[in-house]
Amino acid sequence: MPPVTPRQYEELVAAVLEGEGYSTQVGPYTRDWGVDVIARRGSEQLAVQAKMYGSTTRRVGRECLMQLHGAAAYFDCNGAVLATDGLLTEDANRVAQKLSIRVMNVAAAAGRSTPRRGTTAVDFDGIWKQYVMPLAGRTLTRSMGSSNTIVSVDWVGLKRVTSTGAHQFIPIEIFRFAIERVLRFGAVTRDEIDQHYTGRASSGITLILAQVPLFEVGGRPQTVRLKSA
């Protein structure tokens, strides 16, 4: 069976919560704030973040829990849930207990649920699968001559070698933010990317997104835009 995509995993998490009697709403409008699903049951409203890490050695860190706690308050939720197929770091577990965040273990098993929304090339999952994943193994060169080598791309993130020879991992979440912002608002700037990710990777992210035929990159500040029809 093909691997479960992040979107399918969110749908699976929503389906599990629906089995507990909740009604659910799956993004995308809350994703900029780190919330993938809103679940409601009576007077209860939950902010849910879905983290599909099970196939990697990465663990969910305390920053995710702190972000989720703040996002739950912003969306007037009276509870928060972290759903994952992976493990939490020791300090993340402490934060979850301190902030009363429920941690759900949801296996990313293909075929467990039927997605309620179609996936096309004009949404994040479609763009990532059709245009970004095939970049693995390629060297991308900027107009001024500097280059990045894309080592690997999966549903957790992208590994690259920068123009200075440094090896860097960029998590999928910042690509999701950038791509969904372009699809929703028509553009995202490097400054906006930097504000949402402190890893100093906006130059590489824009270089990668420039390979997507739906997008174009240019201007000052450098901006990724949706191409006109």
Backbone torsions as a table, in degrees:
resi	resn	phi	psi	omega
1	MET	NA	144.3	177.8
2	PRO	-66.8	154.3	-179.5
3	PRO	-65.1	151.9	177.1
4	VAL	-73.3	133.9	176.9
5	THR	-84.5	162.3	176.7
6	PRO	-56.0	-39.2	179.5
7	ARG	-63.6	-43.1	178.6
8	GLN	-65.3	-35.2	178.1
9	TYR	-65.9	-40.3	176.1
10	GLU	-61.0	-42.4	177.7
11	GLU	-63.1	-38.6	178.3
12	LEU	-64.2	-44.8	177.7
13	VAL	-60.3	-43.8	177.8
14	ALA	-59.8	-40.7	-179.6
15	ALA	-64.8	-38.6	177.8
16	VAL	-63.3	-42.7	179.0
17	LEU	-67.6	-36.6	176.6
18	GLU	-62.8	-32.9	175.9
19	GLY	-66.4	-19.2	176.4
20	GLU	-93.2	4.5	176.7
21	GLY	98.3	7.3	178.4
22	TYR	-87.9	149.8	162.8
23	SER	-93.8	145.0	-173.3
24	THR	-130.2	153.4	173.4
25	GLN	-130.8	119.4	-179.9
26	VAL	-95.2	124.4	177.4
27	GLY	0.6	-161.5	4.6
28	PRO	-90.4	-7.2	-167.0
29	TYR	-69.4	-19.3	178.4
30	THR	-93.7	-6.7	-170.9
31	ARG	-66.5	-28.7	178.7
32	ASP	-58.2	-20.0	-176.1
33	TRP	-106.0	7.2	177.8
34	GLY	84.2	18.6	178.4
35	VAL	-115.2	125.5	-178.0
36	ASP	-98.9	-30.1	-177.3
37	VAL	-140.3	139.2	168.3
38	ILE	-107.7	126.8	-178.5
39	ALA	-118.9	134.2	-177.8
40	ARG	-128.0	139.4	174.6
41	ARG	-152.5	107.5	-175.2
42	GLY	62.6	-127.4	179.4
43	SER	-86.1	-0.9	-178.0
44	GLU	-88.7	132.1	175.2
45	GLN	-133.5	122.8	-173.9
46	LEU	-114.3	138.8	169.4
47	ALA	-95.4	125.0	-173.2
48	VAL	-120.0	130.2	173.7
49	GLN	-113.2	132.5	-179.2
50	ALA	-107.9	121.2	-179.4
51	LYS	-121.1	110.1	-178.7
52	MET	-97.6	92.7	-175.7
53	TYR	-117.7	-1.8	-167.9
54	GLY	-57.4	-29.2	-177.1
55	SER	-87.9	6.3	-178.7
56	THR	-126.5	173.2	177.0
57	THR	-90.5	-2.3	178.8
58	ARG	-67.0	149.2	176.3
59	ARG	-121.7	152.4	177.6
60	VAL	-70.8	125.2	-177.4
61	GLY	-94.4	171.0	-176.9
62	ARG	-65.4	-25.6	180.0
63	GLU	-60.5	-37.9	178.5
64	CYS	-62.0	-41.3	-179.8
65	LEU	-67.5	-40.6	178.9
66	MET	-65.2	-42.0	178.3
67	GLN	-62.9	-43.0	-179.6
68	LEU	-64.6	-39.9	178.5
69	HIS	-60.4	-45.1	179.2
70	GLY	-67.0	-39.5	-180.0
71	ALA	-66.0	-37.5	178.7
72	ALA	-61.3	-41.9	177.9
73	ALA	-65.4	-40.0	-178.7
74	TYR	-62.5	-38.6	-178.6
75	PHE	-90.7	17.0	176.3
76	ASP	58.3	35.2	176.6
77	CYS	-88.8	149.4	177.8
78	ASN	-105.0	18.2	176.0
79	GLY	-169.3	163.3	-179.2
80	ALA	-139.8	147.7	-178.9
81	VAL	-134.2	131.3	168.4
82	LEU	-105.2	118.7	177.7
83	ALA	-107.6	127.5	-177.0
84	THR	-150.7	155.3	172.0
85	ASP	-103.4	7.2	-178.5
86	GLY	-112.4	-156.8	-177.6
87	LEU	-117.5	158.0	176.5
88	LEU	-102.2	151.4	171.2
89	THR	-69.2	163.8	-178.5
90	GLU	-60.6	-43.5	-179.3
91	ASP	-71.1	-29.1	175.3
92	ALA	-64.9	-39.3	176.3
93	ASN	-62.2	-39.2	179.1
94	ARG	-65.6	-41.4	178.8
95	VAL	-63.6	-43.5	179.4
96	ALA	-59.1	-42.7	179.2
97	GLN	-67.1	-43.7	-178.6
98	LYS	-63.2	-40.1	-175.9
99	LEU	-95.8	6.1	178.6
100	SER	57.0	42.1	175.3
101	ILE	-91.2	123.7	179.2
102	ARG	-73.4	132.2	176.4
103	VAL	-107.8	117.6	179.1
104	MET	-105.9	132.9	172.7
105	ASN	-95.2	112.1	-179.4
106	VAL	-122.5	111.9	-178.5
107	ALA	-68.4	137.8	178.8
108	ALA	-85.2	68.9	-177.1
109	ALA	-93.2	120.5	179.1
110	ALA	-59.3	139.0	176.2
111	GLY	86.1	-0.9	-179.3
112	ARG	-68.1	-29.1	179.7
113	SER	-144.7	159.7	177.5
114	THR	-101.0	117.9	179.7
115	PRO	-55.5	138.3	-178.1
116	ARG	-90.2	-4.9	-179.7
117	ARG	-132.1	141.8	179.8
118	GLY	-73.3	153.5	176.3
119	THR	-111.6	120.7	178.9
120	THR	-122.3	176.8	179.0
121	ALA	-68.3	-13.5	-178.3
122	VAL	-104.0	43.7	164.2
123	ASP	-143.6	174.5	-172.5
124	PHE	-58.5	-51.2	-176.4
125	ASP	-58.9	-41.0	-179.6
126	GLY	-65.5	-43.5	179.6
127	ILE	-65.5	-44.0	-179.6
128	TRP	-60.8	-46.0	-176.5
129	LYS	-71.3	-41.5	-172.9
130	GLN	-83.0	-33.8	-171.8
131	TYR	-116.3	-31.2	-175.3
132	VAL	-93.3	-45.3	-179.4
133	MET	-57.1	-38.1	178.9
134	PRO	-67.5	-6.7	178.9
135	LEU	-75.7	-13.4	-179.9
136	ALA	-55.2	129.4	-179.9
137	GLY	91.5	-7.7	-178.1
138	ARG	-95.5	154.5	172.0
139	THR	-107.2	123.9	-178.5
140	LEU	-103.5	130.4	-175.2
141	THR	-116.6	132.2	176.6
142	ARG	-79.7	165.8	-178.2
143	SER	-62.5	-28.6	179.8
144	MET	-85.7	-0.5	172.7
145	GLY	108.4	-19.8	179.4
146	SER	-71.7	157.1	-173.9
147	SER	-141.0	160.8	171.4
148	ASN	-126.9	138.0	172.6
149	THR	-104.1	125.1	-180.0
150	ILE	-87.9	112.3	-175.7
151	VAL	-78.9	-48.7	-178.9
152	SER	-158.3	155.8	176.8
153	VAL	-140.1	129.1	174.6
154	ASP	-142.8	-166.2	-176.2
155	TRP	-83.7	9.0	172.7
156	VAL	-105.6	-34.0	179.1
157	GLY	167.7	-160.4	-173.1
158	LEU	-130.9	136.1	174.3
159	LYS	-107.9	135.2	-178.8
160	ARG	-139.5	162.1	168.0
161	VAL	-110.9	121.3	-175.0
162	THR	-77.0	176.2	-179.6
163	SER	-65.4	-19.0	178.1
164	THR	-93.6	1.9	179.6
165	GLY	89.8	3.5	-179.6
166	ALA	-79.5	140.8	175.7
167	HIS	-91.2	131.5	-176.5
168	GLN	-141.1	139.0	171.9
169	PHE	-103.5	131.1	176.5
170	ILE	-115.9	118.7	-176.9
171	PRO	-67.9	151.6	-176.7
172	ILE	-62.8	-26.2	-175.0
173	GLU	-59.3	-38.0	-178.5
174	ILE	-73.1	-31.6	173.4
175	PHE	-66.4	-40.3	178.0
176	ARG	-60.5	-45.2	178.3
177	PHE	-57.6	-49.9	-175.3
178	ALA	-64.9	-46.8	-176.8
179	ILE	-66.7	-44.5	-178.5
180	GLU	-69.0	-28.8	176.1
181	ARG	-68.9	-40.2	177.0
182	VAL	-64.1	-44.4	-178.9
183	LEU	-65.3	-34.4	-175.9
184	ARG	-86.4	-42.4	-173.9
185	PHE	-111.5	-6.3	177.4
186	GLY	93.8	-12.8	-177.1
187	ALA	-166.4	156.4	170.0
188	VAL	-145.0	136.9	-179.8
189	THR	-95.9	163.4	175.7
190	ARG	-62.8	-35.4	178.5
191	ASP	-60.9	-41.9	179.1
192	GLU	-65.1	-39.2	177.2
193	ILE	-63.2	-44.5	179.8
194	ASP	-62.4	-34.2	-179.9
195	GLN	-68.2	-26.6	-177.6
196	HIS	-100.5	-5.5	179.9
197	TYR	-149.6	123.0	-174.7
198	THR	-91.6	9.3	-175.4
199	GLY	-81.7	7.2	177.6
200	ARG	53.0	54.6	-177.2
201	ALA	-127.5	12.1	-173.6
202	SER	-63.2	-32.0	178.1
203	SER	-64.6	-43.6	178.2
204	GLY	-68.6	-37.5	179.5
205	ILE	-63.6	-45.2	179.3
206	THR	-66.2	-34.8	176.8
207	LEU	-62.8	-41.7	179.7
208	ILE	-67.8	-44.0	-179.1
209	LEU	-68.6	-22.4	176.2
210	ALA	-66.6	-16.9	178.8
211	GLN	-81.8	-11.8	179.3
212	VAL	-80.3	119.8	-174.5
213	PRO	-64.1	-15.7	177.4
214	LEU	-78.4	-15.3	-172.7
215	PHE	-114.6	159.8	170.0
216	GLU	-137.6	150.9	-175.2
217	VAL	-125.1	134.8	178.0
218	GLY	172.2	-176.1	176.7
219	GLY	84.2	175.5	176.6
220	ARG	-131.3	119.7	-2.4
221	PRO	-66.5	155.3	-178.1
222	GLN	-57.2	131.6	-171.8
223	THR	-135.7	137.9	171.7
224	VAL	-93.8	124.2	-176.7
225	ARG	-123.1	153.5	171.9
226	LEU	-76.3	128.2	-179.8
227	LYS	-65.5	144.8	175.1
228	SER	-70.9	147.2	-179.9
229	ALA	-63.5	NA	NA
